[in-house]
Amino acid sequence: MEIPLTLTVILLGAILSQGVFAASLLIIHPNNRKSNLYLGFLLIAFSLWLLDDFFNAAFIYQQNPDFYFLPIYFSFAFGPLIYLYTRSLTESDFVFTKSQLLHFIPVGMQTLLYIGLQGQDYSYRRWFWQEIHFPYTYNIEFVGSLISLVIYLFLSLIVVRKYQVWIKNQFSEISKINLNWLKLIFGVLTFICFVWIIDTLLRFVWQYYPMHDFSAISMGISVLVLAGGALLQSSLGKTRIETTKIKDKKIEKEVEIDPQLLDKIQSKMEENKYFLNPSLTLNVFANDLNESSRKVSSHINHGIGKTFIDFVNEYRVNEFKSKIDEGKLAHLTLTGIAFECGFNSKATFNRVFKNISGQSPSSYLKETQSK
Protein backbone atom coordinates (compact mmCIF):
# COMPACT_ATOMS: atom_id res chain seq x y z
CA MET A 1 0.00 0.00 0.00
CA GLU A 2 1.41 3.37 -1.07
CA ILE A 3 0.78 6.53 0.96
CA PRO A 4 1.58 9.87 -0.73
CA LEU A 5 3.43 12.29 1.56
CA THR A 6 1.31 15.33 0.84
CA LEU A 7 0.94 18.24 3.29
CA THR A 8 -2.57 17.11 4.28
CA VAL A 9 -1.44 13.51 4.89
CA ILE A 10 1.51 14.67 7.01
CA LEU A 11 -0.67 17.10 8.99
CA LEU A 12 -3.38 14.52 9.65
CA GLY A 13 -0.78 11.91 10.56
CA ALA A 14 0.84 14.31 13.02
CA ILE A 15 -2.51 15.15 14.67
CA LEU A 16 -3.37 11.44 14.95
CA SER A 17 -0.06 10.44 16.50
CA GLN A 18 -0.03 13.40 18.87
CA GLY A 19 -3.63 12.68 19.83
CA VAL A 20 -2.81 9.13 20.90
CA PHE A 21 0.34 10.32 22.69
CA ALA A 22 -1.53 13.09 24.54
CA ALA A 23 -4.29 10.65 25.52
CA SER A 24 -1.68 8.36 27.07
CA LEU A 25 -0.17 11.26 29.01
CA LEU A 26 -3.57 12.38 30.28
CA ILE A 27 -4.47 8.91 31.55
CA ILE A 28 -1.28 8.67 33.67
CA HIS A 29 -1.03 12.38 34.60
CA PRO A 30 -1.34 12.80 38.42
CA ASN A 31 -3.19 16.16 38.39
CA ASN A 32 -6.99 15.95 38.03
CA ARG A 33 -6.66 12.29 37.02
CA LYS A 34 -10.36 11.38 37.11
CA SER A 35 -11.26 14.39 35.00
CA ASN A 36 -8.46 13.75 32.51
CA LEU A 37 -9.78 10.25 31.82
CA TYR A 38 -12.75 11.80 30.03
CA LEU A 39 -10.43 14.01 28.01
CA GLY A 40 -8.18 11.04 27.23
CA PHE A 41 -11.15 9.10 25.87
CA LEU A 42 -12.15 12.18 23.84
CA LEU A 43 -8.71 12.33 22.23
CA ILE A 44 -8.84 8.64 21.37
CA ALA A 45 -12.34 9.00 19.89
CA PHE A 46 -11.32 12.08 17.92
CA SER A 47 -8.12 10.45 16.64
CA LEU A 48 -10.09 7.43 15.42
CA TRP A 49 -12.62 9.71 13.74
CA LEU A 50 -9.82 11.60 11.93
CA LEU A 51 -8.65 8.28 10.49
CA ASP A 52 -11.46 8.62 7.96
CA ASP A 53 -9.95 11.88 6.68
CA PHE A 54 -6.49 10.31 6.75
CA PHE A 55 -7.68 7.28 4.73
CA ASN A 56 -9.26 9.62 2.17
CA ALA A 57 -6.21 11.89 1.91
CA ALA A 58 -3.82 8.93 1.64
CA PHE A 59 -6.04 7.12 -0.93
CA ILE A 60 -6.23 4.09 1.35
CA TYR A 61 -9.92 3.56 0.66
CA GLN A 62 -9.21 3.40 -3.07
CA GLN A 63 -6.44 0.87 -2.53
CA ASN A 64 -8.37 -1.31 -0.09
CA PRO A 65 -12.18 -0.94 -0.04
CA ASP A 66 -12.38 -3.22 3.03
CA PHE A 67 -11.40 -0.20 5.10
CA TYR A 68 -14.83 1.29 4.48
CA PHE A 69 -17.14 1.25 7.52
CA LEU A 70 -14.45 0.40 10.05
CA PRO A 71 -15.80 0.92 13.63
CA ILE A 72 -13.83 4.14 14.10
CA TYR A 73 -16.71 6.61 14.21
CA PHE A 74 -17.59 7.81 17.71
CA SER A 75 -18.47 11.42 16.90
CA PHE A 76 -21.60 11.39 19.08
CA ALA A 77 -19.28 10.95 22.08
CA PHE A 78 -17.37 14.22 21.52
CA GLY A 79 -19.89 16.51 23.18
CA PRO A 80 -20.74 14.31 26.20
CA LEU A 81 -17.05 13.66 26.95
CA ILE A 82 -16.21 17.39 26.89
CA TYR A 83 -19.21 18.13 29.13
CA LEU A 84 -18.41 15.38 31.65
CA TYR A 85 -14.75 16.43 31.67
CA THR A 86 -15.77 19.98 32.52
CA ARG A 87 -18.17 18.94 35.27
CA SER A 88 -15.74 16.49 36.87
CA LEU A 89 -13.00 19.14 36.75
CA THR A 90 -15.07 21.82 38.46
CA GLU A 91 -17.37 19.85 40.80
CA SER A 92 -15.83 18.11 43.81
CA ASP A 93 -18.81 15.80 44.32
CA PHE A 94 -19.24 14.78 40.68
CA VAL A 95 -19.46 11.01 40.12
CA PHE A 96 -20.28 9.02 37.03
CA THR A 97 -23.68 7.41 37.58
CA LYS A 98 -25.91 5.16 35.51
CA SER A 99 -27.91 8.21 34.47
CA GLN A 100 -24.78 9.59 32.75
CA LEU A 101 -24.97 6.66 30.35
CA LEU A 102 -27.96 8.35 28.72
CA HIS A 103 -25.53 10.83 27.16
CA PHE A 104 -23.90 7.95 25.28
CA ILE A 105 -26.99 6.30 23.77
CA PRO A 106 -26.40 7.95 20.34
CA VAL A 107 -22.73 6.88 20.21
CA GLY A 108 -23.76 3.38 21.33
CA MET A 109 -26.12 3.12 18.35
CA GLN A 110 -23.40 4.57 16.12
CA THR A 111 -20.92 1.94 17.32
CA LEU A 112 -23.33 -0.95 16.86
CA LEU A 113 -24.07 0.20 13.29
CA TYR A 114 -20.41 0.11 12.24
CA ILE A 115 -19.61 -3.13 14.06
CA GLY A 116 -22.59 -4.74 12.31
CA LEU A 117 -21.50 -3.41 8.91
CA GLN A 118 -17.91 -4.58 9.42
CA GLY A 119 -19.24 -8.12 9.76
CA GLN A 120 -20.81 -7.95 6.29
CA ASP A 121 -19.09 -8.64 2.97
CA TYR A 122 -17.99 -5.87 0.64
CA SER A 123 -20.98 -6.16 -1.72
CA TYR A 124 -23.42 -5.56 1.15
CA ARG A 125 -21.42 -2.63 2.47
CA ARG A 126 -21.35 -1.11 -1.02
CA TRP A 127 -25.13 -1.51 -1.28
CA PHE A 128 -25.60 0.01 2.17
CA TRP A 129 -23.45 3.02 1.23
CA GLN A 130 -25.31 3.70 -2.01
CA GLU A 131 -28.88 3.00 -0.88
CA ILE A 132 -28.95 3.93 2.82
CA HIS A 133 -25.84 5.57 4.23
CA PHE A 134 -25.13 8.26 1.63
CA PRO A 135 -28.76 9.41 1.20
CA TYR A 136 -29.86 9.00 4.85
CA THR A 137 -27.67 7.82 7.75
CA TYR A 138 -24.59 9.79 6.68
CA ASN A 139 -26.53 13.04 6.89
CA ILE A 140 -28.04 12.09 10.24
CA GLU A 141 -24.60 11.22 11.62
CA PHE A 142 -22.83 14.28 10.22
CA VAL A 143 -25.43 16.86 11.22
CA GLY A 144 -26.42 15.09 14.45
CA SER A 145 -22.82 14.95 15.70
CA LEU A 146 -22.37 18.63 14.93
CA ILE A 147 -25.57 19.65 16.75
CA SER A 148 -24.63 17.45 19.71
CA LEU A 149 -21.17 19.02 19.95
CA VAL A 150 -22.53 22.58 19.79
CA ILE A 151 -25.10 21.87 22.52
CA TYR A 152 -22.61 20.22 24.86
CA LEU A 153 -20.03 22.95 24.30
CA PHE A 154 -22.65 25.52 25.26
CA LEU A 155 -23.50 23.55 28.41
CA SER A 156 -19.79 23.24 29.23
CA LEU A 157 -19.31 27.00 28.89
CA ILE A 158 -22.17 27.51 31.36
CA VAL A 159 -20.47 25.14 33.83
CA VAL A 160 -17.15 27.01 33.54
CA ARG A 161 -18.90 30.36 33.96
CA LYS A 162 -20.64 29.19 37.15
CA TYR A 163 -17.33 27.90 38.47
CA GLN A 164 -15.58 31.21 37.77
CA VAL A 165 -18.31 33.14 39.59
CA TRP A 166 -18.08 30.74 42.55
CA ILE A 167 -14.30 30.93 43.03
CA LYS A 168 -14.43 34.74 43.17
CA ASN A 169 -16.41 34.39 46.40
CA GLN A 170 -14.18 31.67 47.85
CA PHE A 171 -10.54 32.56 47.09
CA SER A 172 -8.39 35.66 47.11
CA GLU A 173 -6.06 34.39 44.36
CA ILE A 174 -7.52 32.58 41.35
CA SER A 175 -4.93 32.99 38.57
CA LYS A 176 -4.07 29.27 38.61
CA ILE A 177 -7.62 27.96 38.97
CA ASN A 178 -9.79 30.32 36.90
CA LEU A 179 -9.87 27.99 33.85
CA ASN A 180 -9.80 30.92 31.42
CA TRP A 181 -7.83 28.73 29.00
CA LEU A 182 -10.66 26.18 29.02
CA LYS A 183 -13.31 28.82 28.38
CA LEU A 184 -11.24 30.23 25.51
CA ILE A 185 -10.74 26.84 23.85
CA PHE A 186 -14.45 26.05 24.16
CA GLY A 187 -15.14 29.37 22.46
CA VAL A 188 -12.75 28.45 19.63
CA LEU A 189 -14.35 25.01 19.28
CA THR A 190 -17.79 26.60 19.15
CA PHE A 191 -16.61 28.96 16.39
CA ILE A 192 -15.20 26.01 14.43
CA CYS A 193 -18.56 24.27 14.82
CA PHE A 194 -20.25 27.23 13.15
CA VAL A 195 -17.70 27.03 10.33
CA TRP A 196 -18.61 23.36 10.20
CA ILE A 197 -22.24 24.38 9.74
CA ILE A 198 -21.18 26.26 6.60
CA ASP A 199 -19.48 23.07 5.39
CA THR A 200 -22.72 21.23 6.07
CA LEU A 201 -24.75 23.71 4.02
CA LEU A 202 -22.25 23.42 1.18
CA ARG A 203 -22.61 19.65 1.25
CA PHE A 204 -26.35 19.25 1.59
CA VAL A 205 -27.74 22.36 -0.07
CA TRP A 206 -25.31 22.99 -2.91
CA GLN A 207 -23.91 19.44 -3.14
CA TYR A 208 -20.34 20.73 -2.82
CA TYR A 209 -17.95 18.22 -1.23
CA PRO A 210 -14.42 19.55 -0.58
CA MET A 211 -11.49 17.24 -1.16
CA HIS A 212 -10.44 17.50 2.50
CA ASP A 213 -12.34 18.48 5.62
CA PHE A 214 -10.33 21.42 6.97
CA SER A 215 -12.91 21.96 9.71
CA ALA A 216 -11.97 18.53 11.04
CA ILE A 217 -8.27 19.42 10.94
CA SER A 218 -8.95 22.68 12.81
CA MET A 219 -11.04 20.82 15.36
CA GLY A 220 -8.27 18.26 15.81
CA ILE A 221 -5.68 20.96 16.48
CA SER A 222 -8.03 22.64 18.98
CA VAL A 223 -8.59 19.37 20.83
CA LEU A 224 -4.82 18.90 21.07
CA VAL A 225 -4.50 22.41 22.52
CA LEU A 226 -7.26 21.48 24.98
CA ALA A 227 -5.23 18.43 26.02
CA GLY A 228 -2.12 20.57 26.43
CA GLY A 229 -4.00 22.96 28.69
CA ALA A 230 -5.27 20.05 30.77
CA LEU A 231 -1.76 18.68 31.21
CA LEU A 232 -0.49 22.09 32.36
CA GLN A 233 -3.46 22.75 34.66
CA SER A 234 -2.45 22.48 38.30
CA SER A 235 -4.48 20.21 40.53
CA LEU A 236 -7.75 21.90 41.47
CA GLY A 237 -8.08 19.75 44.59
CA LYS A 238 -10.27 21.58 47.11
CA THR A 239 -10.89 24.50 44.77
CA ARG A 240 -13.83 22.78 43.10
CA ILE A 241 -17.51 23.52 43.65
CA GLU A 242 -19.49 21.45 46.13
CA THR A 243 -22.72 21.44 44.15
CA THR A 244 -24.80 19.97 46.98
CA LYS A 245 -23.99 22.99 49.15
CA ILE A 246 -24.86 25.38 46.34
CA LYS A 247 -28.27 23.71 45.95
CA ASP A 248 -28.82 24.06 49.70
CA LYS A 249 -27.97 27.78 49.51
CA LYS A 250 -30.67 28.34 46.92
CA ILE A 251 -33.25 26.94 49.32
CA GLU A 252 -32.13 29.09 52.26
CA LYS A 253 -33.48 32.61 52.75
CA GLU A 254 -31.12 35.50 52.12
CA VAL A 255 -29.25 36.43 55.27
CA GLU A 256 -30.28 39.73 56.84
CA ILE A 257 -27.34 42.12 56.93
CA ASP A 258 -26.01 42.67 60.46
CA PRO A 259 -24.20 46.06 60.73
CA GLN A 260 -22.07 44.78 63.62
CA LEU A 261 -20.90 41.76 61.67
CA LEU A 262 -20.25 43.95 58.66
CA ASP A 263 -18.07 46.22 60.80
CA LYS A 264 -16.35 43.17 62.29
CA ILE A 265 -15.50 41.81 58.83
CA GLN A 266 -13.91 45.06 57.72
CA SER A 267 -12.12 45.86 60.98
CA LYS A 268 -10.67 42.35 61.34
CA MET A 269 -9.40 42.43 57.76
CA GLU A 270 -7.73 45.79 58.41
CA GLU A 271 -6.34 45.03 61.89
CA ASN A 272 -5.02 41.51 61.24
CA LYS A 273 -4.12 42.16 57.60
CA TYR A 274 -5.44 38.83 56.38
CA PHE A 275 -5.05 40.15 52.84
CA LEU A 276 -1.25 39.77 53.10
CA ASN A 277 -1.78 36.01 52.83
CA PRO A 278 -1.79 35.29 49.06
CA SER A 279 -3.62 31.99 49.60
CA LEU A 280 -6.34 33.41 51.85
CA THR A 281 -9.72 31.71 51.40
CA LEU A 282 -13.21 32.60 52.53
CA ASN A 283 -13.33 29.53 54.78
CA VAL A 284 -10.12 30.49 56.62
CA PHE A 285 -11.28 34.08 57.10
CA ALA A 286 -14.77 33.04 58.28
CA ASN A 287 -13.38 30.47 60.72
CA ASP A 288 -11.15 33.12 62.31
CA LEU A 289 -14.24 35.31 62.71
CA ASN A 290 -16.15 32.37 64.25
CA GLU A 291 -18.83 32.81 61.61
CA SER A 292 -20.16 30.59 58.84
CA SER A 293 -18.61 31.14 55.42
CA ARG A 294 -22.10 31.52 53.94
CA LYS A 295 -22.93 34.36 56.33
CA VAL A 296 -19.62 36.15 55.78
CA SER A 297 -19.94 35.77 52.01
CA SER A 298 -23.47 37.15 52.05
CA HIS A 299 -22.40 40.21 54.06
CA ILE A 300 -19.48 40.91 51.73
CA ASN A 301 -21.63 40.43 48.61
CA HIS A 302 -24.74 42.33 49.72
CA GLY A 303 -23.45 44.54 52.54
CA ILE A 304 -20.27 45.76 50.84
CA GLY A 305 -21.30 45.03 47.27
CA LYS A 306 -18.17 43.09 46.30
CA THR A 307 -17.07 39.54 45.68
CA PHE A 308 -14.64 38.10 48.23
CA ILE A 309 -11.69 38.40 45.85
CA ASP A 310 -12.47 42.04 45.01
CA PHE A 311 -12.93 42.81 48.70
CA VAL A 312 -9.48 41.39 49.55
CA ASN A 313 -7.71 42.84 46.51
CA GLU A 314 -8.87 46.34 47.34
CA TYR A 315 -7.01 46.09 50.67
CA ARG A 316 -3.94 44.77 48.84
CA VAL A 317 -3.96 47.71 46.42
CA ASN A 318 -4.35 50.21 49.27
CA GLU A 319 -1.48 48.52 51.11
CA PHE A 320 0.65 48.82 47.99
CA LYS A 321 -0.11 52.55 47.75
CA SER A 322 0.80 53.00 51.42
CA LYS A 323 4.14 51.28 50.94
CA ILE A 324 4.90 53.48 47.93
CA ASP A 325 4.14 56.54 50.05
CA GLU A 326 6.44 55.18 52.78
CA GLY A 327 9.35 54.99 50.33
CA LYS A 328 9.53 51.19 50.05
CA LEU A 329 10.52 51.56 46.40
CA ALA A 330 14.03 52.48 47.52
CA HIS A 331 14.56 48.88 48.59
CA LEU A 332 12.15 46.87 46.42
CA THR A 333 10.79 46.80 42.87
CA LEU A 334 7.11 47.42 42.17
CA THR A 335 6.59 43.66 41.83
CA GLY A 336 8.47 43.03 45.08
CA ILE A 337 6.22 45.45 46.91
CA ALA A 338 3.14 43.87 45.32
CA PHE A 339 4.23 40.46 46.60
CA GLU A 340 4.62 41.93 50.09
CA CYS A 341 1.01 43.12 49.85
CA GLY A 342 -0.45 39.68 49.18
CA PHE A 343 -0.22 39.36 45.40
CA ASN A 344 1.67 36.38 44.04
CA SER A 345 1.51 37.11 40.33
CA LYS A 346 2.81 40.18 38.48
CA ALA A 347 0.14 39.86 35.78
CA THR A 348 -2.63 39.60 38.37
CA PHE A 349 -1.28 42.57 40.29
CA ASN A 350 -1.12 44.80 37.19
CA ARG A 351 -4.64 43.82 36.11
CA VAL A 352 -6.19 44.22 39.57
CA PHE A 353 -4.43 47.53 40.27
CA LYS A 354 -5.65 49.02 36.98
CA ASN A 355 -9.21 47.76 37.54
CA ILE A 356 -9.36 49.31 41.02
CA SER A 357 -7.28 52.46 40.52
CA GLY A 358 -8.02 53.20 36.89
CA GLN A 359 -4.31 53.39 36.05
CA SER A 360 -1.27 51.14 35.88
CA PRO A 361 1.14 50.84 38.86
CA SER A 362 3.87 52.67 36.92
CA SER A 363 1.48 55.52 36.09
CA TYR A 364 0.49 55.77 39.75
CA LEU A 365 4.17 55.86 40.72
CA LYS A 366 4.92 58.71 38.27
CA GLU A 367 1.89 60.62 39.53
CA THR A 368 3.02 60.18 43.13
CA GLN A 369 6.60 61.22 42.45
CA SER A 370 5.52 64.34 40.56
CA LYS A 371 3.64 65.69 43.58
PyMOL commands that set and color helices and strands:
alter all, ss='L'
color gray80, all
select helices_A, chain A and resi 7-28+33-57+60-63+65-67+75-90+98-118+122-167+180-204+214-232+237-239+243-251+259-272+274-276+282-288+293-304+308-325+328-330+334-340+346-357+361-369
alter helices_A, ss='H'
color red, helices_A
deselect
rebuild
show_as cartoon
